[in-house]
Amino acid sequence: MTGRLRRAVAARPALLGVVGAVLLLAGGSWYQAFVTPPYRFIDEQAHAGYVLELQHGRLPSIDTPIDAAAGGGALQERLAMEPERRRDVWVANNPPLTYLLAVGPSALTRALGVPGGPLVGLRLLNVAATAGAVVLAYLLARDLAGGDPTVGLVGAGIVAAMPHLGFVAALGFNDGTSLLATTAVALALARLAGAGPGPLDGVRAARWLGLAAAGAALCRPMALVYAGAAVLLGAAITWWRRQAPLPIAAAWLAGPTAVSAGWWYALSWARYGDPTGSDALFEKFDRQPGAPLPEILTTRGIWESNLRTIATRRLEAPLPGDPYLWYQLALWVLVVGVAGAAVLVVRSAVRHRGGRSAAPGRAPALPGTAWAASAALATVPLVLVAQHRAGGGTIHPRYLFPMLAPVSAAIALTTVRLLTRWAGAALVAVLALATWRQTRASADWLADHPTGPLGSVLVGPIGPDLLRVAGLVAAVAGLALLLAAIAVSTGGRGRPTTVAPS
């Protein structure tokens, strides 16, 4: 590190560390977006079809045929390989926000003649939205740690380096915008519950949570339920603490969602008989109900499989060495990290009982109510995924992504406070190296598992090599910047902590 760069990082470690975390995620996912052939993963064709319908000024249903001619040769070729029911915009049970945001980028990549056309614009929107979620993950971890920027940087680094997140962020799905919105919900709830750089007026806190909830409701039905749980928690905390008149707070908590997204769920109810369209989708694809909800929730193998995928998988390329060992390491980090955070929060509450301030040089009090609310909210995706499976749906690990930021905050807090910031940096580095190993292998895996004939646009990477190399360079630079920022950060165990500006 040059002297000038060292001084820059030392002067504003939090800001530059967040920039590094964003580059780490965005660079790796940028590479993945261009190395993955168009429409390689089946849902992409339907998501792109949704964007095309909006470009024509039409709001599709789950039975609207995908406009193959507007999508270009790659989409036409992909649809020709599919049965009739997979030639519709079957993802149109999702609200339109993601696809409205993708109208411009998709039109641009289509006009530029990029292989894959409108899909590439949707992929890049997904990358950008996920990168935004990394920024919010920093704020959440920092605020839950009482303003400790080191914990914030480690938390953001864990999210940015998570192997499966970087992979999903690169595809033409709606997971990036959904993760951005649900992380905003988690942050707004934590601040309403007392976390953050300063006291927040009760009505203002309710307003921010209500707006974040509305954004989530406009991204995905599961995100609506997640946001609804946060709103209920926020209302309970507001009533308990008497932070604001409950009718006014309730209006701000629920009003934005009712005004901006209520029409969509009413329309879905009229179209499909339920506000999420799930039953109609299960019928469309001949899905049968799964096991009862309690059985799914208590089936260990389901959750082990999801954790293994999120923590150790990018594509199907295995990590070097024993994959089971990698999974066991991830499991222990999760269990110890969450348990350690619980111990730290309880210990902080005992030490600061009666409003006593922290001793000089000691870490500040942890916002116990905010941690309790975050923990309760983090369990919601587990129930939603289990309920989806019970109804006949497929369990996708990406449906659990709303848990990432709160869980990463807990792991970061335990690592930095019980060990050192160096342990946090090491954890981020190990995750990044695991992702790097699978990123390099992804091109080989994709080449070995083509979805079309040799020479087809469906089997090769998108664009020139320089595009992909630029992403890898950005990711490496981002990791270096993030690790340097963690190394010089002023937070952590036994160090004075300052609150970084929001």
PyMOL commands that set and color helices and strands:
alter all, ss='L'
color gray80, all
select helices_A, chain A and resi 3-11+13-35+43-55+68-71+73-80+84-87+97-111+118-144+149-161+163-168+175-192+202-217+221-241+246-272+278-284+293-297+300-312+323-351+353-355+368-378+380-391+397-419+421-448+465-488
alter helices_A, ss='H'
color red, helices_A
deselect
rebuild
show_as cartoon
